[in-house]
Structures are given as structure tokens and as C-alpha cells.
Amino acid sequence: MSQEPGPRIRVMSWNLQHLQGDPLAVHRVVKAAAPDVLCVQEGPRFPGSDRQFQRLAGACGLYHLAGGRAAGSNAIFVSDRVRARDVGAFTFPLGHWRDNRRGAVLATVQPIVGGDPLRIASVHLPLDGGQRLAHVRSLSRQLRDFGLPAVLAGDLNEPPGGASWEALEPLVADPAPDAPVTYSTASPRRRIDAILTGRGIDVLEYGAWSPDPADARRASDHLPVVAELRVLPSRAS
């Protein structure tokens, strides 16, 4: 990993299992990671979930930027070390009326102290392979539209080398092929959660931080992923 100086953005991505675990363990893990941007998958999904997101933000010293039921239970939170703009939340079309509603949250974030912006998405891909590819194609178009270095953080529901990972590669790719497994906390055996990065993103660290194992098990069935990123200076005149 690069050790170049410059403004950094610390990104954390975590499937929170609809906050069915110990909320205090969730708070401890997030505060220990100290992210600038927290991308959540499987957040609260029932009516009143906005209040749960606000409580989570307050307990972790973050701001709930966007997401929730209107984004298929995905969300993005930010610290006061970054500014955000062009925030959007949406859901994907249902393949079948019995399918779980899936969606994504996108935002442009930039360090307060300077540096260039990046475009980030928080997403939870479906279990069905065909639907995963359809969602990847739709999300890739939206990430690409802003012309900024892209980051996709989420639960991809398939391991590296899968069709969705390959379909994303023109835009974002795996910066750490040797990263540890993320699922499940009770019996870790699969790497299905990741922070994928595009051109113009310098990955300073990936997976160097890990949560307290007991808190991780109490909090969720997924392990969080943390990456320290820097946007390479633009060469545009």
C-alpha cells in the first residue's frame, strides 16, 4: 500500500444485520474505527427507521447523510472531517414481488482540509446472480455519471472472482485481493464484503484495522471493512 502524504478519507463499510445485534457493540466498533465515511448495508428497515439511523449517528459521532427504507436499507454517514454534496438514494426495480427491496446511496465526499473529491456508493447486492448483474450495471452508470474517482462499498453477496466483481472492474476493482474473509462473524469463511476503488484513488491501507472480536460477534453477522484512501491530485489545468 502507498504511503504518500496528503488528505485522507477513511471509509468503513458494514452490513449491520438490520441492527438486530447489540447496539452498544455497534457503537464501540464504529467509534474505534473512526471513519470519515461509514457505508451501511442492512440498516433498520421498518417504519421509524429514520429515528434509529439518527440515534446511530449521534452515538457514533457521525451525521446521517442519506438512506434507509428509501434506499433498500443502505445508508451513508459522514464525520465533520469531510463535506458532502450531490447525495442520492434510490431503489432498484423488483425482479419479483417477493424479492427484498434493494437500493443504494451515492454521495460526493471531500476532505474539509483540502484534496479532491470522490464519488462513493453504499450497496447491498441481491442473492440472485442475474439480479446482481443488473444492479451492478445500473449502479455503475450512476457512479460514472459524475466523472469522479469512484468507490463502491458494500455487501456483494459473492466472493472475489464472481461475475459481479468482474462486471465492476472497468469502473472499480479489488485493491486488496488477499484481504481477510468477512462472513460470518461466528464462523468466518467467505469474503463477500469489500471496498472497491477506481482510477485516481490511492489505497493507503486496507484491512489494517480490525474490531474487537467479541464486539464484532455481538454487533452483526458480518465483519466490517475499513480502507484509508487518498484521491490523487487532478492533472487537469
Phi, psi and chi 1 to 4 in degrees:
 res  aa     phi    psi   chi1   chi2   chi3   chi4
   1 MET       -  146.3  -59.8  -64.8  175.0      -
   2 SER   -71.8  151.2  171.0      -      -      -
   3 GLN  -119.4   24.9  -63.9  -60.6  -41.3      -
   4 GLU   -62.5  141.1  -69.5  -66.6  -35.1      -
   5 PRO   -75.8  170.9   29.0  -35.5      -      -
   6 GLY   130.4  167.5      -      -      -      -
   7 PRO   -57.9  136.0  -21.1   32.7      -      -
   8 ARG  -115.9  155.6  -59.4 -179.5  173.8 -160.8
   9 ILE  -126.6  118.3  -64.0  179.8      -      -
  10 ARG   -93.6  116.2 -172.6  169.5  174.9   82.8
  11 VAL  -109.3  133.6  176.6      -      -      -
  12 MET  -122.6  134.5 -179.7  179.2 -168.8      -
  13 SER  -125.3  134.1 -177.3      -      -      -
  14 TRP  -154.5  128.0 -160.2    6.2      -      -
  15 ASN   -83.7  116.1 -179.5  -41.4      -      -
  16 LEU   -98.7   11.7  -74.1  178.1      -      -
  17 GLN    52.4   43.1 -161.6 -175.9    9.4      -
  18 HIS    57.2   26.8  -59.7  -60.1      -      -
  19 LEU    55.8   37.4  -73.5 -178.9      -      -
  20 GLN   -83.3  -13.0  -64.9  172.2    2.6      -
  21 GLY   -85.9 -167.5      -      -      -      -
  22 ASP   -71.8  113.8 -179.3  -14.9      -      -
  23 PRO   -63.5  -33.6   21.6  -32.2      -      -
  24 LEU   -67.1  -34.8  -63.3 -178.9      -      -
  25 ALA   -65.9  -39.6      -      -      -      -
  26 VAL   -58.0  -48.3  172.4      -      -      -
  27 HIS   -60.7  -43.0  -56.7  162.0      -      -
  28 ARG   -64.4  -42.3  -72.1 -167.7  -66.3  -91.9
  29 VAL   -64.9  -45.3  170.1      -      -      -
  30 VAL   -65.4  -45.6  172.9      -      -      -
  31 LYS   -64.5  -34.7  -72.9 -166.4  -72.1 -172.4
  32 ALA   -67.8  -33.6      -      -      -      -
  33 ALA   -76.1  -26.9      -      -      -      -
  34 ALA    51.9   56.6      -      -      -      -
  35 PRO   -76.5  152.0   31.0  -36.6      -      -
  36 ASP   -82.3  -33.6  -61.3  -53.2      -      -
  37 VAL  -132.7  125.2 -179.5      -      -      -
  38 LEU  -112.4  117.8  168.9   62.9      -      -
  39 CYS  -102.0  120.2  -65.9      -      -      -
  40 VAL  -109.2  137.4  165.4      -      -      -
  41 GLN  -119.4  153.3  -56.3   86.1   44.3      -
  42 GLU    51.4   53.8  -76.8 -160.8   11.2      -
  43 GLY   -78.6 -171.5      -      -      -      -
  44 PRO   -57.1  142.9  -21.7   31.4      -      -
  45 ARG  -125.6   -7.3   55.8 -179.4  168.8  172.9
  46 PHE   -96.8  166.3  -63.8  116.4      -      -
  47 PRO   -52.4  138.8  -29.0   36.4      -      -
  48 GLY    92.9    2.1      -      -      -      -
  49 SER   -64.9  -26.9   60.3      -      -      -
  50 ASP   -58.6  -39.2  -75.3  -12.1      -      -
  51 ARG   -66.7  -36.4  -69.3 -168.5  -65.5  -85.5
  52 GLN   -65.1  -40.4  -70.4  178.8  -83.1      -
  53 PHE   -62.8  -41.1  -81.9  116.9      -      -
  54 GLN   -65.5  -39.9  -66.1  -64.0  -18.1      -
  55 ARG   -65.1  -40.5  -74.0 -162.9  -66.8  -90.2
  56 LEU   -62.0  -44.7  174.9   61.8      -      -
  57 ALA   -60.2  -48.8      -      -      -      -
  58 GLY   -61.4  -41.0      -      -      -      -
  59 ALA   -68.8  -24.9      -      -      -      -
  60 CYS  -102.1    2.3  -63.5      -      -      -
  61 GLY    71.2   31.1      -      -      -      -
  62 LEU  -123.0  176.0  -58.6  170.9      -      -
  63 TYR  -117.8  132.2  -58.3   93.7      -      -
  64 HIS   -76.4  108.9  178.2 -144.3      -      -
  65 LEU   -78.2  -50.5 -167.7   60.2      -      -
  66 ALA  -171.2  163.0      -      -      -      -
  67 GLY   115.3 -179.8      -      -      -      -
  68 GLY   126.5 -143.1      -      -      -      -
  69 ARG   -59.3  -34.2  -74.9  166.4   58.8   83.8
  70 ALA   -73.3   -4.5      -      -      -      -
  71 ALA  -128.7   26.9      -      -      -      -
  72 GLY    64.1   33.5      -      -      -      -
  73 SER    73.5   13.5  -62.1      -      -      -
  74 ASN   -90.5  157.9  -63.8  -77.9      -      -
  75 ALA  -158.1  160.8      -      -      -      -
  76 ILE  -128.3  133.0  -67.4 -179.6      -      -
  77 PHE  -118.0  151.2  -60.5   75.1      -      -
  78 VAL  -135.6  156.3  -64.8      -      -      -
  79 SER   -92.4  176.3   76.2      -      -      -
  80 ASP   -81.5    8.7   57.2    8.2      -      -
  81 ARG   -91.5   -6.0  -63.5 -177.9  -65.1  -84.5
  82 VAL  -130.7  155.6  -61.4      -      -      -
  83 ARG  -109.1  151.2   61.4  171.3   62.3   91.8
  84 ALA  -131.1  150.4      -      -      -      -
  85 ARG  -154.2  174.3   63.6  177.7 -170.1  -87.5
  86 ASP    50.0   52.1  -59.6  -37.4      -      -
  87 VAL   -86.6  136.4 -179.9      -      -      -
  88 GLY  -142.6  144.5      -      -      -      -
  89 ALA  -134.4  138.7      -      -      -      -
  90 PHE  -155.5  168.5   67.8   94.3      -      -
  91 THR  -117.6  151.3   55.4      -      -      -
  92 PHE   -83.5  153.9  -63.4  105.0      -      -
  93 PRO   -60.6  143.4  -21.1   31.8      -      -
  94 LEU   -75.8  135.9  -73.3  174.4      -      -
  95 GLY   -76.1  -32.0      -      -      -      -
  96 HIS  -150.5  148.5 -171.2  -82.4      -      -
  97 TRP   -62.7  -20.1   66.9  -89.3      -      -
  98 ARG   -85.1  -10.9  -69.3 -178.3  178.2  176.2
  99 ASP   -66.7  149.1  -67.8  -19.8      -      -
 100 ASN   -67.8  140.5  -69.4  -32.2      -      -
 101 ARG   -69.4  126.3  176.4   65.3   72.4 -178.2
 102 ARG  -116.1  153.6  -55.4  -80.1 -179.4  171.9
 103 GLY  -163.3 -163.6      -      -      -      -
 104 ALA  -158.1  160.0      -      -      -      -
 105 VAL  -124.8  135.7 -177.0      -      -      -
 106 LEU  -126.6  147.8  -61.7   96.5      -      -
 107 ALA  -157.0  153.3      -      -      -      -
 108 THR   -98.9  125.4  -62.6      -      -      -
 109 VAL  -125.5  151.3  -63.4      -      -      -
 110 GLN  -152.8  137.0 -175.7  174.3   11.5      -
 111 PRO   -60.5  140.0  -21.4   32.7      -      -
 112 ILE   -61.7  -34.7  -69.9  -71.8      -      -
 113 VAL   -78.7    0.1  -63.9      -      -      -
 114 GLY   123.3 -176.0      -      -      -      -
 115 GLY    98.1  166.0      -      -      -      -
 116 ASP   -88.3  158.1  -68.5  -27.8      -      -
 117 PRO   -83.6  162.7   31.2  -35.6      -      -
 118 LEU  -133.4  160.2   60.6   81.1      -      -
 119 ARG  -107.0  125.6 -171.9   72.4  173.9  162.1
 120 ILE  -126.0  145.8 -170.2  166.0      -      -
 121 ALA  -127.8  141.0      -      -      -      -
 122 SER  -111.2  123.7  176.4      -      -      -
 123 VAL  -146.0  150.9   66.5      -      -      -
 124 HIS  -126.4  105.0 -177.0 -167.6      -      -
 125 LEU   -75.6  152.9  -64.1 -179.8      -      -
 126 PRO   -76.1  170.3   23.8  -31.0      -      -
 127 LEU   -74.6  -32.6  -65.7  170.0      -      -
 128 ASP   -74.5  128.9  178.5   80.3      -      -
 129 GLY   -63.2  -40.7      -      -      -      -
 130 GLY   -64.1  -41.9      -      -      -      -
 131 GLN   -66.2  -37.6  -70.9 -176.1   18.1      -
 132 ARG   -57.7  -46.6  -81.7 -160.9  -60.7  -88.7
 133 LEU   -63.9  -40.2  -78.6  174.8      -      -
 134 ALA   -62.9  -41.8      -      -      -      -
 135 HIS   -67.6  -39.5  -68.2 -171.8      -      -
 136 VAL   -61.0  -44.2  159.7      -      -      -
 137 ARG   -64.1  -42.5  -67.3  179.8 -177.8  123.0
 138 SER   -64.6  -45.7  172.7      -      -      -
 139 LEU   -68.2  -36.6 -174.4   55.7      -      -
 140 SER   -60.5  -40.7  -66.5      -      -      -
 141 ARG   -61.7  -42.1  -72.7 -167.8  -63.7  -90.7
 142 GLN   -70.9  -36.3  -62.0 -163.5   47.5      -
 143 LEU   -66.8  -36.8  -92.1  174.5      -      -
 144 ARG   -73.8  -26.8 -167.5 -179.8  -64.5  113.1
 145 ASP   -56.6  -32.3  -79.7  -11.7      -      -
 146 PHE   -84.9  -11.3  -80.6   74.7      -      -
 147 GLY    67.8   22.8      -      -      -      -
 148 LEU  -107.1  159.3  -65.3  172.1      -      -
 149 PRO   -54.5  135.1  -26.7   35.7      -      -
 150 ALA  -110.8  147.3      -      -      -      -
 151 VAL  -134.8  131.2  173.7      -      -      -
 152 LEU  -118.2  122.4 -174.8  146.0      -      -
 153 ALA  -120.7  129.9      -      -      -      -
 154 GLY   172.4 -176.1      -      -      -      -
 155 ASP   -95.7  108.7  176.5   -8.6      -      -
 156 LEU   -89.2   -9.2  -54.4 -175.3      -      -
 157 ASN    57.0   24.8 -104.1  -37.4      -      -
 158 GLU  -160.4  154.6   67.9  178.1   26.6      -
 159 PRO   -80.3  167.6   28.1  -34.2      -      -
 160 PRO   -53.9  145.2  -25.4   34.2      -      -
 161 GLY    92.6   -9.7      -      -      -      -
 162 GLY   -70.4  167.8      -      -      -      -
 163 ALA   -61.3  -36.2      -      -      -      -
 164 SER   -70.2  -41.0  -63.0      -      -      -
 165 TRP   -59.2  -44.0  -66.7   65.7      -      -
 166 GLU   -67.1  -38.8  -68.1 -180.0   -6.4      -
 167 ALA   -65.9  -27.8      -      -      -      -
 168 LEU   -80.0  -17.7  -75.5  163.1      -      -
 169 GLU   -59.5  -30.0  -78.0 -174.9   -2.7      -
 170 PRO   -62.2  -22.6  -25.0   35.8      -      -
 171 LEU  -108.4  -49.2 -179.1   65.2      -      -
 172 VAL  -138.5  150.0  -68.9      -      -      -
 173 ALA  -139.8  168.3      -      -      -      -
 174 ASP   -74.3  115.4 -175.3    5.5      -      -
 175 PRO   -83.7   -6.3   33.3  -34.8      -      -
 176 ALA  -146.1   74.6      -      -      -      -
 177 PRO   -57.8  -23.2  -24.8   35.1      -      -
 178 ASP   -96.0   13.9  -63.4  -33.3      -      -
 179 ALA   -62.5  152.5      -      -      -      -
 180 PRO   -71.4  166.2   24.1  -32.8      -      -
 181 VAL   -67.7  159.2  -64.7      -      -      -
 182 THR  -125.3   -9.0   61.9      -      -      -
 183 TYR  -143.9  134.2 -178.7   83.8      -      -
 184 SER  -103.1  169.8   67.9      -      -      -
 185 THR   -67.5  -29.0   49.4      -      -      -
 186 ALA   -74.3  -36.5      -      -      -      -
 187 SER  -147.8   78.6  179.2      -      -      -
 188 PRO   -61.0  123.1  -20.5   32.8      -      -
 189 ARG  -148.1  -13.1   59.6 -169.0 -176.6  -83.6
 190 ARG  -133.8  143.0  -59.1  179.2   68.9 -152.3
 191 ARG  -102.9   99.4 -176.9 -178.1  173.7 -139.1
 192 ILE  -120.6   -2.7   60.1  174.6      -      -
 193 ASP  -113.1  138.3  -53.3   88.9      -      -
 194 ALA  -159.6  162.6      -      -      -      -
 195 ILE  -117.3  108.5  -62.9  171.6      -      -
 196 LEU   -97.9  140.9  -52.5 -178.5      -      -
 197 THR  -125.4  149.9   56.9      -      -      -
 198 GLY  -106.3 -174.1      -      -      -      -
 199 ARG   -60.6  142.7  -65.0 -178.8 -176.6   87.6
 200 GLY    89.1    1.7      -      -      -      -
 201 ILE  -110.2  122.6  -58.1  -72.1      -      -
 202 ASP   -95.0  120.2 -164.7    8.2      -      -
 203 VAL   -91.9  106.8 -179.1      -      -      -
 204 LEU   -81.2  -38.2  -55.3  172.3      -      -
 205 GLU  -147.6  150.4  -67.8 -178.9    4.1      -
 206 TYR  -148.3  117.8 -169.4  107.2      -      -
 207 GLY    73.2   13.2      -      -      -      -
 208 ALA   -71.6  -26.1      -      -      -      -
 209 TRP  -100.5  142.6  173.0   89.7      -      -
 210 SER  -137.4  147.4   59.6      -      -      -
 211 PRO   -77.4  166.9   31.0  -36.5      -      -
 212 ASP   -60.0  123.0  175.8   88.8      -      -
 213 PRO   -56.5  -39.3  -24.4   34.0      -      -
 214 ALA   -66.7  -43.2      -      -      -      -
 215 ASP   -64.8  -39.0  -89.4  -14.1      -      -
 216 ALA   -60.4  -42.3      -      -      -      -
 217 ARG   -68.1  -37.1  -72.5 -168.8  -63.5  -89.8
 218 ARG   -70.0  -29.7  -66.3 -172.7 -171.4  104.6
 219 ALA   -84.0  -41.4      -      -      -      -
 220 SER  -161.7  169.3  175.2      -      -      -
 221 ASP   -90.4   -3.3   57.1  -13.4      -      -
 222 HIS  -113.2  147.8  -71.6 -112.1      -      -
 223 LEU   -86.3  146.0  -71.6  165.9      -      -
 224 PRO   -76.6  159.4   28.5  -33.6      -      -
 225 VAL  -119.9  135.2  179.9      -      -      -
 226 VAL  -128.8  134.3  176.1      -      -      -
 227 ALA  -136.7  139.8      -      -      -      -
 228 GLU  -101.4  117.5 -165.6   94.3    8.6      -
 229 LEU  -120.1  154.9  -50.1  177.2      -      -
 230 ARG  -139.5  132.6 -175.9  177.5   72.9   98.0
 231 VAL   -81.2  124.7 -179.1      -      -      -
 232 LEU   -65.1  140.1  -65.4  171.9      -      -
 233 PRO   -57.1  136.9  -22.2   31.9      -      -
 234 SER   -68.9  140.1  172.5      -      -      -
 235 ARG   -96.2    5.0  -71.4 -176.9  170.5   82.1
 236 ALA   -67.1  142.2      -      -      -      -
 237 SER   -84.6      -   57.5      -      -      -
